[in-house]
């Protein structure tokens, strides 16, 4: 009988209102931490996608730059680079420079505004 009364004593403590309130607050505290952790995991997934996109872009740039370097190792690539960037020509070649004529923008006549210009434009 004494053993039964001891078990009942712990049950009375576990089912008491202060213990249940404390246990409920403890569950809310841990639930809030889990919620915050979940949000951080979502941000981490988004940041991971952004970084993966940057890595892919950098790999593409690396491939482009390495192909340009490989083309500069050939004589045709060097010649193309010198012609485009430095304006060099071979012996016997002439350089023709085409200059485009600058066109001046046409400005429209200013339209007068006011009380009398309204009547004069109305009767035209």
Secondary structure, 3 states (H helix, E strand, C coil): CHHHHHHHHHHHHHCCHHHHHHHHHHHHHHHHHHHHHHHHHHHHHHHHHHHHHHHHHHHHHHHHHHHHHHHHCCHHHHHHHHHHHHCCCCCCCCCCCCCCCCCCCCCCCCCCCCHHHHHHHHCC
